């Protein structure tokens, strides 16, 4: 783990990360239904963990994106958070952009594990990663000095790509030579292959994301903040991670706001102080201050005022309002669902903050029954504990 968290904060961080998964899964059934009265009609006062159903969207405006999912499943936001979590686990809590990109591409791309909705940042990121790689290949081929036939050049690229997609730097030369030797024994051809591999490696860019200002920029942040909590590198790694999927300055600014909020919460500060610390990072701090005003929790009204779509300038005021007024984890998650729209995306900030404050169980914490309803909960919770406590 990279952060300097004391041991007495680790249980709260574990609860916080679990809170993100639970809030996401709880919201999936009514995700992207924008009609709050219809949500209340379907889910009543307990709208959590409904199975995704296209019929819910009849008679209300929305977009049904989760055909085939079951109650307890996570959204694409949770899937992307899982990819970053796995990368952090592999790197013992350190952000490795190339490893994160590779895992993202392998998980969401052709032949990957993900079965479900692909949002715009994910789709464009996958396209960008392919484009970046192709440009790197062209650069490598154009700078190769060996006398090669066109066929040899094509074969060498095919030989080296499996290695440039999972290895870097001085890790490349030996396996690339061995792979090429299966077909070409000439030293000159093998060295040309090594040159191609190393040139591709040098020209793969860390900023692979879409020019996009939506919630995927911030939804993946909780495990990253857990690893860099209290570190002076937090803002640097936040920007680096965000630009993998959202290469946009406004998205980065909102992500800095969210990361600052989580950092202060994870270090044990109360919600009002954490919100105060995060607000100056926002592109529009006044909207956050306005959303925090008043004495009553009114997520639906806040959604009416600021919007409830995936865009960060709409989502962040709703998040700040709910965090300012909700008194328990359950109340916050239900208010988020009742607000409508992109409830799953907002859940990844609301859930961790409320769980860090209120923990698990009791009147205000994550209900134990909710934890048990998340699909693959044992594996998820094991990964969280390993990330926070270390191996």
N, C-alpha and C positions, 0 to 999 in steps of 0.2 A: 504494500500500500504506500502511496506517495504522500498522503496527507499526514499532518502532525496531530491527529485527533487523539485525545486521551482515551483510555480504555472505558471510562465511565460514559462516554458519548456514543460508543459503538452500538449498544442496544437501540438507541434512538435512531441511528442511521439505518440499521437493519430494518427497523419498523418503517422508516420513511421509504426505503426502496420497495419494500413489500407493499406499502400503501399506494405506490404508483401502479403496480400490476393489478391490485385489487380494484382500484378506481377505474382503470381502463376496462377490465373485464365486466365490471358492474354496469358500465355505460354502453356497452356494445349493442345491446338489443334495440335501443332507440337512437343510436348514433346517426347524425345527419338528418333527423326529423326536426324541421325548423318551426313547426307549429306547436307552441307550448300548450294551448288548450287540448290539442289532440294527444300530446304526451300525458297530460293529466287524466284524460279520458281512458287511455290505455293502461297506464301504470299506477294511477291513483297516487297515494302518498308514499308508496314503496315501489318505485319504477326500476329498481336495480335487478340485474341478472335476468332480464327477460330474454328468451331465445330470439335471435334475429328472425323477423317475419315480414315479408313484403306487404302483408295485409295491413300492418300498422301504418303504412304510408298512404293508404287509401283514405281520402278525405282530409289530407293534410299535406302541406308542401314539404318536400324533402327528397333525398336520394338514397335508395336502398342499395348498399354496396357490399353487404356481407352475406350473400347467398351461400349456403353450405356451412356456415359457422353455427356453433352450438352455444348454449348458455355456459358461461365460464371461459370461453375463448377470448383471446386478446385481439386487438386491432393491429393494423399495420404499424401503428405507432409503437405498440409493445414489441412487435417483431423487430423493428429497427433498434429499439433500446436493447433488446437481447443481443443483437449483433455487436453493438458497442461494448456491452457487458462482457461478452465472450472474448473480445479483443483485449480489454483491460485485464481480464483474468489471465490470459495467455502471457501478457507482458507485465504481470505482477503489479498491476495498478497504474502503469504508465501508458500514456497515449502514444501509440505508434500509428501515424496516419496511413502509411502504406499497408500495414496489417489490417487496419479498419477498412480501408477501401477494398482490399482483396476479399475480406469476409462479406462486406456489403454486396459486392458484385456476385460472389458465389452464392449467397443466400437468396437474393432477389432476382438474379439473372436467370437465363435459360438453364434448365437442369438443376436449379436451386431448390431449397426446401420450402420456400414460401408458396402457399396456395391461398390467394385472396386478393383484395383490392391493391392496386399499385397507384399511389398518388403522383402528382406532377413532379415534385422534387425527386422522388425515387426514379421515375421513368426517365427524366432528363439526366439525372446523375449517371444512370446506366449507359445512356447514349454518349454522355461526355467522356466517361471512362473508356469506352470503345474508340471514340475519336482521338482522345489523347494518346492511346496506345498505337493507333494507326499512324498518327503523325510521328511518333517516336520510331516506329518501324521504318518509315520513309527516310527519316534522318539517318538511321543506322545504315540502311542500304546505300544511301547516297554518299556516305563517308567511308565505305568499305574499299580498301585499296587492292585487295586480292583479285586476281583474274578468275571470276566466277561466271558460270553460265546462268541464264535466267532460272533454269530448273534448280540449280544449286542454291540460288538465293531464296527461292520459295521454300525449298526443303529446310534450309537453315532457320528460316523464320519459324516454320512449323516445329522444328526441334527445340528452339530456345523459349518459345512463348510459355510452355508449361512451367518453366523455371523463373522467368521474369515475373510471372503472376504470383509467385509465392516466396521468392528469394530476392535478396538485394546485395549490392556491393561485392565484397570478396567471397560471398557464399556462392556466386554464380559460376565461376570459371571451371572448377573441377567437374560438377555434374553436367555442365553444358558440353565439355570436351568428351565425356563418357557417352553422352547421348548421341553426339555427332559421330563418334567412332563406330557406332553400330552400322552406319551407312557409308561414311567417308573416313578412310584411314589417313589421308594426307594431312600433315601438320598444318599446312597453309590454310586448308579449308576449315580445320578445327579452330585455328586462331581467328579466322574471319567470323566464325560463329560466336566465339567469345566476344569479339568486338561488337557484333550485332547485339548480343545480350546486354553487354555493359552499356552500350549507347542507349538502348531502349530504357534500361533501368535509370539512367541519368536524366531522361527527358519525360518521365512520368510526373505529372504535376499534382501537388497536394490539393489545389483548389479545383475540385471536380464537380461542384454542385451547380444546381439550377439558379438562375436569377429569380429567386422566389422568396416571398415574405410571409410564408405560412408556418403553421405550428410545428412541422417536423424540425424546424431549427432549434426549438427549445425542448421538445418532448423527450429527447434522448439524454438530457443533461443530468438527471439525478445520479446515475452511477459515476459519471465523470466528476461531478462535484464531490461525491463521497470520497473519491480517490485523491482529489486535490484540495480538500477542505482546509482552509487556513493557509494555503500556499500562495506565495507571491506569483506563481505561474498560472493561477486559476484563469485569469482573463485571457492569457495567451493561448492556453490549451482550449478554452471555450471557443475562441474565434477559429482556431485551427480545425476543431471537430465540426463546427457549424458549416464552415466553407466546403467540407466534403460533400454535403448535400444541399446547402443553401448559400451559394456564393453571391451574397447580397449584403451591402453595408447596413441597411436598415434591419435586416434579419439578425445580423451580428449584434447590433446595438440592443435589440430586444432580448437576445440571448444573454448578453452581459447582464442585463437587468434581472433576468430569471436566475442566472447563476449566482449573482450577488445575493439575491433573496435566499436561495437554497443554502448558500455558504453560511450566512448568518444564522439561519434556522438550525442547520446541522451542528453549528458550534454552540447552540444552546440559548440563543437570544429569543425573546418573545416575538410574536408575530408583528406587533406594531413597529418595533424597533427594526426588524428585518425589512419590512416594507419601506420604512423611511430610508434605510441604507440603499435599497435597490432602486428607488424611484429616480434619483438623479441620472442613472445609467440609461433611462428610457428615452427614445426619440421624442415622446410626447408625455412628459411627466405630469402635465396638467390633467390629462385624461385619467391618469391613475389616481391623482388626488381627488378628483371629482367622484370617481367610482367608489372611493373609500368613505365618502361623506354620508351623513345620515346615520340613524340608529337602528334601522331594521334591515334584515336580510331580505332582499328582493332581487333574486338572480334573474327572474323573467323580465322585470322592469329594466334592469341593467342591460340585459341583452337587447331590449327594445331601443335603449338609448345608444349603445355603442356598437351593436351588431353581435351576431353569434356565429359568424362564418369562421373559416380556417385562418383568416388573416390575423397577424399578430396585433395590429393596432385595434382590432375588435376583441380578440381573445384576452389580451392581457388586462384590460380594465375589468372584464368579467371575473377573471381570476382574482384580481386584487379586491374586488368587492366581496366575493364569497369568503376569501381568507380574512377579511376585516370584520365580517359579521357572523359567520358560522361559529357555533360553540362546540361542535363535535365532528368527528370524522364522518359519521353517517349523515348528519345534517348537511355537511358540505358536499358530499358526493350526490346526495339526492337533489340538492339545489342546483348543482351543475347539470344533472340530467334534465331536470324540469326546465332549465333555461333553454335547452334545445340546441340544435346546430352541432358544432364540432365538440361535443362533450368528451369524447375519447382523448382528443388532443389536449384539451384543458386539464383533463384528469391527471396528466403526468406532472403538473406542478401542484395542483390542489391536493391530490392524494398524498404525495410525499411530505408536504408541509404539515398537513393536519395529522398525519401519522407520527411525524417526528415530535410534534407537540403533545399528542394525546396517547401515543403508544398503541398497544394491542390489548383488546379486551376492555372490560369496564364499561361505564356508561358513555364515555367519549372516544374511546379508541376504536381501532379496526375491529369489527365484530369477528369473533373466531369462526363463526359459521361462514362469513364471507371469504375468509382465507381458504377455507376448505373447498369453496366452490370454484376456485380458479383452476382451469385446466393445467395439468402438469405442475401443480403447486409444489410438490416435494422437490422437483428438480430446480424450479425457480428459486425457492427459498434456500436450497443448498448453495446455489451460485451466489446469492446475495450474501450469505454468511461467509463464504469463502473470500469474496471480494473485500468485505469489511474487516474480517478478523485475520485474513492472511491464511496461507496454507498451513 
